[in-house]
Amino acid sequence: MRLYFGSFATLIGLFLVAITYLNIIEPWGWIASSILLVAGFGSLLAASYGVCMLRSVLGR
């Protein structure tokens, strides 16, 4: 599930980067794309390690 979410979020983030760069959407696209890319890469890393990284961050 993390792998699917990470792949999907990364692809959508890259798509938003492209259409924001081409000035098709407003500059808020940079913020949305950066959030999606960070979440996507984090999820891909979590899927590759097989653990939830938020557990260590939250202390649980």
A tleap script that builds the chain and sets N, CA, C and O, in Angstrom:
source leaprc.protein.ff14SB
mol = sequence {
  NMET ARG LEU TYR PHE GLY SER PHE ALA THR
  LEU ILE GLY LEU PHE LEU VAL ALA ILE THR
  TYR LEU ASN ILE ILE GLU PRO TRP GLY TRP
  ILE ALA SER SER ILE LEU LEU VAL ALA GLY
  PHE GLY SER LEU LEU ALA ALA SER TYR GLY
  VAL CYS MET LEU ARG SER VAL LEU GLY CARG
}
set mol.1.N position { 0.826 -1.186 0.000 }
set mol.1.CA position { 0.000 0.000 0.000 }
set mol.1.C position { 0.875 1.256 0.000 }
set mol.1.O position { 0.580 2.224 -0.701 }
set mol.2.N position { 1.951 1.233 0.790 }
set mol.2.CA position { 2.848 2.396 0.803 }
set mol.2.C position { 3.510 2.604 -0.546 }
set mol.2.O position { 3.721 3.736 -0.981 }
set mol.3.N position { 3.831 1.509 -1.196 }
set mol.3.CA position { 4.475 1.603 -2.502 }
set mol.3.C position { 3.538 2.225 -3.531 }
set mol.3.O position { 3.965 3.059 -4.329 }
set mol.4.N position { 2.271 1.831 -3.522 }
set mol.4.CA position { 1.302 2.394 -4.450 }
set mol.4.C position { 1.062 3.876 -4.177 }
set mol.4.O position { 1.012 4.684 -5.104 }
set mol.5.N position { 0.914 4.230 -2.895 }
set mol.5.CA position { 0.709 5.634 -2.558 }
set mol.5.C position { 1.930 6.455 -2.929 }
set mol.5.O position { 1.799 7.547 -3.482 }
set mol.6.N position { 3.112 5.945 -2.631 }
set mol.6.CA position { 4.335 6.673 -2.942 }
set mol.6.C position { 4.512 6.887 -4.429 }
set mol.6.O position { 4.899 7.971 -4.866 }
set mol.7.N position { 4.231 5.863 -5.203 }
set mol.7.CA position { 4.342 5.991 -6.659 }
set mol.7.C position { 3.324 6.988 -7.200 }
set mol.7.O position { 3.652 7.833 -8.033 }
set mol.8.N position { 2.102 6.885 -6.728 }
set mol.8.CA position { 1.039 7.777 -7.182 }
set mol.8.C position { 1.328 9.222 -6.785 }
set mol.8.O position { 1.191 10.125 -7.611 }
set mol.9.N position { 1.724 9.455 -5.540 }
set mol.9.CA position { 2.000 10.817 -5.077 }
set mol.9.C position { 3.189 11.415 -5.811 }
set mol.9.O position { 3.175 12.602 -6.137 }
set mol.10.N position { 4.211 10.622 -6.076 }
set mol.10.CA position { 5.374 11.121 -6.796 }
set mol.10.C position { 5.025 11.473 -8.233 }
set mol.10.O position { 5.458 12.508 -8.739 }
set mol.11.N position { 4.256 10.635 -8.888 }
set mol.11.CA position { 3.865 10.925 -10.269 }
set mol.11.C position { 2.978 12.159 -10.364 }
set mol.11.O position { 3.162 12.988 -11.256 }
set mol.12.N position { 2.022 12.287 -9.456 }
set mol.12.CA position { 1.160 13.476 -9.457 }
set mol.12.C position { 1.976 14.724 -9.128 }
set mol.12.O position { 1.746 15.786 -9.707 }
set mol.13.N position { 2.932 14.602 -8.196 }
set mol.13.CA position { 3.803 15.733 -7.862 }
set mol.13.C position { 4.639 16.177 -9.046 }
set mol.13.O position { 4.796 17.376 -9.280 }
set mol.14.N position { 5.178 15.224 -9.798 }
set mol.14.CA position { 5.955 15.565 -10.992 }
set mol.14.C position { 5.075 16.196 -12.063 }
set mol.14.O position { 5.502 17.109 -12.770 }
set mol.15.N position { 3.848 15.706 -12.179 }
set mol.15.CA position { 2.904 16.307 -13.120 }
set mol.15.C position { 2.597 17.757 -12.738 }
set mol.15.O position { 2.547 18.633 -13.601 }
set mol.16.N position { 2.391 18.006 -11.438 }
set mol.16.CA position { 2.126 19.378 -10.982 }
set mol.16.C position { 3.326 20.286 -11.197 }
set mol.16.O position { 3.161 21.464 -11.515 }
set mol.17.N position { 4.539 19.751 -11.027 }
set mol.17.CA position { 5.739 20.543 -11.297 }
set mol.17.C position { 5.759 20.967 -12.764 }
set mol.17.O position { 6.052 22.120 -13.079 }
set mol.18.N position { 5.447 20.035 -13.650 }
set mol.18.CA position { 5.487 20.333 -15.086 }
set mol.18.C position { 4.449 21.378 -15.474 }
set mol.18.O position { 4.765 22.321 -16.200 }
set mol.19.N position { 3.211 21.225 -14.998 }
set mol.19.CA position { 2.191 22.187 -15.422 }
set mol.19.C position { 2.340 23.529 -14.707 }
set mol.19.O position { 1.886 24.550 -15.224 }
set mol.20.N position { 2.963 23.547 -13.537 }
set mol.20.CA position { 3.244 24.826 -12.894 }
set mol.20.C position { 4.386 25.537 -13.610 }
set mol.20.O position { 4.351 26.754 -13.794 }
set mol.21.N position { 5.386 24.778 -14.008 }
set mol.21.CA position { 6.518 25.364 -14.741 }
set mol.21.C position { 6.064 25.969 -16.072 }
set mol.21.O position { 6.598 26.989 -16.508 }
set mol.22.N position { 5.097 25.348 -16.701 }
set mol.22.CA position { 4.580 25.856 -17.975 }
set mol.22.C position { 3.525 26.943 -17.786 }
set mol.22.O position { 2.927 27.392 -18.764 }
set mol.23.N position { 3.285 27.374 -16.551 }
set mol.23.CA position { 2.325 28.424 -16.206 }
set mol.23.C position { 0.905 28.080 -16.615 }
set mol.23.O position { 0.135 28.964 -16.991 }
set mol.24.N position { 0.556 26.816 -16.546 }
set mol.24.CA position { -0.819 26.410 -16.831 }
set mol.24.C position { -1.695 26.619 -15.603 }
set mol.24.O position { -2.872 26.960 -15.723 }
set mol.25.N position { -1.118 26.412 -14.423 }
set mol.25.CA position { -1.852 26.667 -13.178 }
set mol.25.C position { -1.125 27.744 -12.390 }
set mol.25.O position { -0.022 28.162 -12.744 }
set mol.26.N position { -1.757 28.177 -11.331 }
set mol.26.CA position { -1.232 29.254 -10.487 }
set mol.26.C position { 0.040 28.815 -9.745 }
set mol.26.O position { 0.342 27.623 -9.691 }
set mol.27.N position { 0.782 29.768 -9.175 }
set mol.27.CA position { 2.011 29.433 -8.447 }
set mol.27.C position { 1.816 28.559 -7.202 }
set mol.27.O position { 2.797 28.039 -6.671 }
set mol.28.N position { 0.578 28.383 -6.721 }
set mol.28.CA position { 0.371 27.485 -5.580 }
set mol.28.C position { 0.727 26.052 -5.944 }
set mol.28.O position { 0.871 25.206 -5.062 }
set mol.29.N position { 0.871 25.772 -7.230 }
set mol.29.CA position { 1.246 24.443 -7.675 }
set mol.29.C position { 2.611 24.012 -7.172 }
set mol.29.O position { 2.861 22.821 -6.987 }
set mol.30.N position { 3.508 24.989 -6.946 }
set mol.30.CA position { 4.820 24.655 -6.399 }
set mol.30.C position { 4.683 24.099 -4.988 }
set mol.30.O position { 5.382 23.156 -4.617 }
set mol.31.N position { 3.795 24.675 -4.214 }
set mol.31.CA position { 3.600 24.212 -2.839 }
set mol.31.C position { 2.961 22.828 -2.838 }
set mol.31.O position { 3.415 21.932 -2.127 }
set mol.32.N position { 1.922 22.658 -3.624 }
set mol.32.CA position { 1.235 21.367 -3.689 }
set mol.32.C position { 2.157 20.278 -4.220 }
set mol.32.O position { 2.149 19.156 -3.714 }
set mol.33.N position { 2.948 20.600 -5.234 }
set mol.33.CA position { 3.835 19.586 -5.799 }
set mol.33.C position { 4.948 19.218 -4.835 }
set mol.33.O position { 5.344 18.054 -4.766 }
set mol.34.N position { 5.459 20.191 -4.088 }
set mol.34.CA position { 6.522 19.859 -3.134 }
set mol.34.C position { 5.987 18.988 -2.006 }
set mol.34.O position { 6.682 18.081 -1.547 }
set mol.35.N position { 4.773 19.245 -1.554 }
set mol.35.CA position { 4.173 18.405 -0.505 }
set mol.35.C position { 3.973 16.983 -1.021 }
set mol.35.O position { 4.277 16.018 -0.320 }
set mol.36.N position { 3.467 16.853 -2.237 }
set mol.36.CA position { 3.255 15.525 -2.813 }
set mol.36.C position { 4.572 14.792 -3.046 }
set mol.36.O position { 4.651 13.584 -2.823 }
set mol.37.N position { 5.603 15.501 -3.490 }
set mol.37.CA position { 6.883 14.848 -3.724 }
set mol.37.C position { 7.523 14.375 -2.428 }
set mol.37.O position { 8.070 13.273 -2.374 }
set mol.38.N position { 7.463 15.191 -1.386 }
set mol.38.CA position { 8.020 14.784 -0.097 }
set mol.38.C position { 7.254 13.592 0.472 }
set mol.38.O position { 7.858 12.640 0.968 }
set mol.39.N position { 5.929 13.646 0.400 }
set mol.39.CA position { 5.124 12.524 0.893 }
set mol.39.C position { 5.360 11.275 0.065 }
set mol.39.O position { 5.421 10.173 0.610 }
set mol.40.N position { 5.494 11.433 -1.240 }
set mol.40.CA position { 5.727 10.291 -2.115 }
set mol.40.C position { 7.072 9.637 -1.872 }
set mol.40.O position { 7.164 8.413 -1.779 }
set mol.41.N position { 8.126 10.456 -1.767 }
set mol.41.CA position { 9.450 9.892 -1.516 }
set mol.41.C position { 9.529 9.252 -0.136 }
set mol.41.O position { 10.164 8.212 0.035 }
set mol.42.N position { 8.887 9.871 0.840 }
set mol.42.CA position { 8.858 9.273 2.176 }
set mol.42.C position { 8.141 7.942 2.190 }
set mol.42.O position { 8.569 6.999 2.856 }
set mol.43.N position { 7.062 7.871 1.461 }
set mol.43.CA position { 6.317 6.623 1.394 }
set mol.43.C position { 7.092 5.556 0.626 }
set mol.43.O position { 7.054 4.381 0.993 }
set mol.44.N position { 7.787 5.946 -0.425 }
set mol.44.CA position { 8.614 4.988 -1.153 }
set mol.44.C position { 9.762 4.467 -0.290 }
set mol.44.O position { 10.098 3.284 -0.346 }
set mol.45.N position { 10.356 5.344 0.499 }
set mol.45.CA position { 11.412 4.903 1.412 }
set mol.45.C position { 10.863 3.961 2.475 }
set mol.45.O position { 11.492 2.957 2.810 }
set mol.46.N position { 9.697 4.286 2.998 }
set mol.46.CA position { 9.077 3.419 4.000 }
set mol.46.C position { 8.748 2.058 3.409 }
set mol.46.O position { 8.893 1.035 4.079 }
set mol.47.N position { 8.306 2.041 2.161 }
set mol.47.CA position { 7.995 0.766 1.512 }
set mol.47.C position { 9.262 -0.041 1.261 }
set mol.47.O position { 9.256 -1.268 1.365 }
set mol.48.N position { 10.345 0.649 0.932 }
set mol.48.CA position { 11.579 -0.085 0.657 }
set mol.48.C position { 12.198 -0.655 1.933 }
set mol.48.O position { 12.802 -1.727 1.895 }
set mol.49.N position { 12.056 0.038 3.052 }
set mol.49.CA position { 12.580 -0.470 4.317 }
set mol.49.C position { 11.597 -1.393 5.018 }
set mol.49.O position { 11.992 -2.177 5.882 }
set mol.50.N position { 10.336 -1.311 4.663 }
set mol.50.CA position { 9.327 -2.180 5.258 }
set mol.50.C position { 8.886 -1.760 6.643 }
set mol.50.O position { 8.314 -2.565 7.378 }
set mol.51.N position { 9.138 -0.519 7.014 }
set mol.51.CA position { 8.719 -0.014 8.318 }
set mol.51.C position { 8.047 1.344 8.126 }
set mol.51.O position { 8.242 2.017 7.114 }
set mol.52.N position { 7.267 1.719 9.103 }
set mol.52.CA position { 6.640 3.030 9.089 }
set mol.52.C position { 7.593 4.009 9.764 }
set mol.52.O position { 7.914 3.847 10.942 }
set mol.53.N position { 8.044 5.015 9.037 }
set mol.53.CA position { 9.012 5.959 9.588 }
set mol.53.C position { 8.367 6.925 10.572 }
set mol.53.O position { 9.069 7.525 11.386 }
set mol.54.N position { 7.055 7.090 10.518 }
set mol.54.CA position { 6.403 8.006 11.440 }
set mol.54.C position { 6.393 7.473 12.867 }
set mol.54.O position { 6.270 8.253 13.812 }
set mol.55.N position { 6.518 6.179 13.039 }
set mol.55.CA position { 6.556 5.617 14.398 }
set mol.55.C position { 7.752 6.156 15.164 }
set mol.55.O position { 7.633 6.517 16.335 }
set mol.56.N position { 8.898 6.211 14.510 }
set mol.56.CA position { 10.087 6.710 15.206 }
set mol.56.C position { 10.000 8.215 15.434 }
set mol.56.O position { 10.503 8.718 16.439 }
set mol.57.N position { 9.373 8.932 14.522 }
set mol.57.CA position { 9.217 10.373 14.662 }
set mol.57.C position { 8.251 10.699 15.798 }
set mol.57.O position { 8.496 11.603 16.598 }
set mol.58.N position { 7.154 9.950 15.857 }
set mol.58.CA position { 6.144 10.208 16.883 }
set mol.58.C position { 6.472 9.557 18.222 }
set mol.58.O position { 5.841 9.860 19.235 }
set mol.59.N position { 7.452 8.667 18.225 }
set mol.59.CA position { 7.865 8.032 19.481 }
set mol.59.C position { 6.987 6.880 19.901 }
set mol.59.O position { 6.900 6.580 21.091 }
set mol.60.N position { 6.334 6.225 18.963 }
set mol.60.CA position { 5.475 5.095 19.303 }
set mol.60.C position { 6.092 3.804 18.845 }
set mol.60.O position { 5.511 2.737 19.044 }
savepdb mol mol.pdb
quit
